[in-house]
Amino acid sequence: MKGATISSQAFINCAIRTSVNVGTVLSREGADTEFVHYLKHGLVKQIANSEEGKEVLVELQGPDSFVGALPLLLHEVSSTTTIALTHTTMLSIQAGDFLRLQASDCTFANWLSRVLGRELKLSLELHLLLKIPQARRRVELFFTKILPCYTHDSLQPMLKQFEIAQLLNITPEHLSRILRHSRGEGVVSRTGSSIEL
């Protein structure tokens, strides 16, 4: 989404504008939320450790979304580690200030509800994608319908092939065959083990 609009002046007054590079960790699995980050530009991934001890890609987040808000509001530790996939610009606010705003500022609380609702909708769309039986169709829809909701082409998010396979519930080998065909059609390009729009 381009040009996300913040409708709470109180949030803008409390938050600090920051930028992070690719690979920066914004939150850690099992940790308390110290800061909530509102993403203005960029793309982040959320990963978690599986029962086998492997890192699994769980979710993507892009502009107009909060990192750390849900675990803080639910009084839980973070269930994922959040890592920047692109250069990411955000507004960061201390957890205590975030909770005070949420409890005392109706404009902020309403805006927060809209943002979290949009995040839930995107998450559901991604998970509904997994119900499509044809793996090739899941891959096509991921690149043409789902990923553009989180970012835009100029950011060129770099995703590892095995992460996309995990996210779409297919084997890396089968994804590789699908991507070979898609590269021939010009949908994606590959650089080493990373994939670009």
C-alpha positions in Angstrom: 0.0 0.0 0.0 1.4 3.4 -0.9 0.8 6.6 1.1 -0.6 5.1 4.2 -2.3 7.8 6.2 -1.9 8.2 10.0 -5.1 9.6 11.5 -3.8 10.2 15.0 -1.8 13.3 15.8 -1.2 12.1 19.3 0.6 9.0 17.9 2.7 11.1 15.6 3.7 13.3 18.5 4.8 10.3 20.6 6.5 8.2 17.9 10.1 8.5 16.6 10.7 8.1 12.9 13.4 5.4 12.2 14.8 3.5 9.3 16.3 0.1 9.3 18.3 -2.0 6.8 17.6 -5.4 5.4 18.1 -8.1 8.1 17.4 -5.8 11.1 15.5 -7.7 13.8 12.5 -5.7 15.1 11.2 -8.2 17.6 12.2 -11.5 19.0 10.2 -14.7 19.6 9.6 -15.1 23.3 10.4 -11.5 24.2 8.2 -8.8 25.8 7.3 -5.9 23.5 9.4 -2.9 24.3 8.5 -0.9 21.2 5.6 -1.0 18.7 6.6 -0.1 15.2 4.2 1.3 12.6 5.5 0.5 9.1 5.4 3.3 6.6 7.5 1.8 3.8 9.1 -1.6 3.4 8.4 -5.3 4.0 9.1 -7.5 7.0 8.8 -11.2 7.6 7.7 -13.0 10.8 9.4 -16.3 11.5 9.0 -18.8 14.3 10.8 -21.9 15.4 9.0 -25.2 14.6 8.9 -28.2 16.9 11.8 -29.6 14.9 13.9 -26.5 15.7 13.7 -25.0 12.2 12.9 -21.4 11.3 9.5 -21.2 9.5 8.1 -18.2 7.7 4.8 -17.4 9.3 3.6 -14.1 8.0 4.5 -11.0 6.0 3.8 -7.4 6.9 4.1 -4.2 4.8 3.1 -0.6 4.9 0.2 0.5 7.2 0.7 -2.3 9.7 2.0 -2.6 13.3 4.8 -4.8 14.5 4.4 -5.7 18.2 0.9 -4.3 18.8 -1.0 -7.5 19.1 1.2 -9.3 21.7 1.3 -6.1 23.7 -2.5 -5.7 23.6 -3.0 -9.3 24.5 -0.3 -9.2 27.3 1.7 -11.9 25.7 5.3 -12.4 24.6 6.0 -12.2 20.9 5.3 -15.5 19.2 7.5 -14.6 16.2 10.8 -12.9 15.3 10.3 -10.0 12.9 13.0 -9.2 10.4 13.2 -6.5 7.8 13.2 -7.9 4.2 13.8 -4.5 2.6 15.0 -1.1 3.8 12.1 -0.2 6.1 10.9 3.2 7.4 8.7 3.2 10.4 7.3 5.2 13.4 8.3 3.6 16.7 6.7 4.2 20.0 7.5 2.8 23.5 5.1 0.1 24.7 3.9 2.1 27.7 3.1 5.2 25.5 1.3 3.0 23.0 -1.0 1.5 25.7 -1.7 4.9 27.2 -2.7 6.2 23.8 -4.9 3.2 23.1 -6.7 3.6 26.4 -7.1 7.4 26.3 -7.3 8.6 22.7 -10.5 7.6 20.8 -9.0 8.8 17.5 -6.0 6.6 17.9 -8.0 3.6 19.1 -10.3 3.8 16.1 -7.4 4.1 13.7 -5.6 1.2 15.4 -8.7 -0.9 15.0 -8.9 -0.1 11.3 -5.2 -1.0 10.8 -5.4 -4.2 12.8 -8.6 -5.1 10.8 -6.7 -4.7 7.5 -3.8 -6.8 8.8 -6.2 -9.6 9.8 -7.9 -9.4 6.3 -4.5 -9.8 4.6 -3.5 -12.6 6.9 -6.7 -14.4 6.1 -6.3 -14.0 2.4 -2.8 -15.5 2.6 -4.1 -18.4 4.7 -7.0 -19.0 2.3 -4.5 -19.2 -0.5 -3.3 -22.4 1.1 -6.7 -24.0 0.5 -6.2 -23.9 -3.3 -5.2 -27.4 -4.3 -3.1 -26.6 -7.3 0.4 -25.5 -6.2 1.1 -23.6 -9.4 -2.0 -21.5 -8.9 -1.0 -20.8 -5.3 2.4 -19.5 -6.5 0.8 -17.4 -9.2 -1.7 -15.8 -6.9 1.0 -15.2 -4.2 3.1 -13.2 -6.6 0.3 -11.4 -8.5 -2.3 -10.8 -5.8 -0.9 -11.3 -2.3 2.6 -9.9 -2.3 1.6 -6.6 -4.0 -0.8 -6.0 -1.1 2.2 -5.8 1.2 4.5 -3.8 -1.0 5.0 -2.4 -4.5 7.4 -3.3 -7.3 10.0 -0.6 -6.6 10.8 -2.1 -3.2 11.7 -5.5 -4.9 11.4 -7.6 -1.7 13.9 -10.4 -1.5 12.4 -13.7 -0.4 14.3 -16.9 0.0 12.9 -19.7 -2.2 12.6 -22.1 0.8 10.6 -19.4 2.7 8.1 -19.1 -0.1 7.8 -22.9 -0.2 7.1 -22.9 3.5 4.6 -20.1 3.3 2.7 -21.8 0.4 3.0 -25.3 1.8 4.8 -26.9 -1.1 8.2 -28.6 -1.4 11.2 -26.4 -2.4 11.8 -28.8 -5.4 8.2 -28.4 -6.7 8.4 -24.6 -6.2 11.7 -24.6 -8.2 9.9 -26.3 -11.1 7.1 -23.8 -11.0 9.5 -20.8 -10.8 11.5 -22.1 -13.8 8.2 -21.9 -15.8 7.3 -18.5 -14.3 10.7 -17.1 -15.2 10.1 -18.0 -18.7 6.9 -16.0 -18.6 8.7 -13.0 -16.9 6.7 -13.1 -13.7 9.7 -13.5 -11.4 13.5 -13.4 -11.5 16.0 -15.3 -9.4 19.2 -14.1 -7.8 21.0 -17.0 -6.1 18.6 -18.3 -3.5 16.4 -15.2 -3.5 13.5 -14.3 -5.7 12.4 -10.9 -7.0 9.2 -9.6 -8.5 
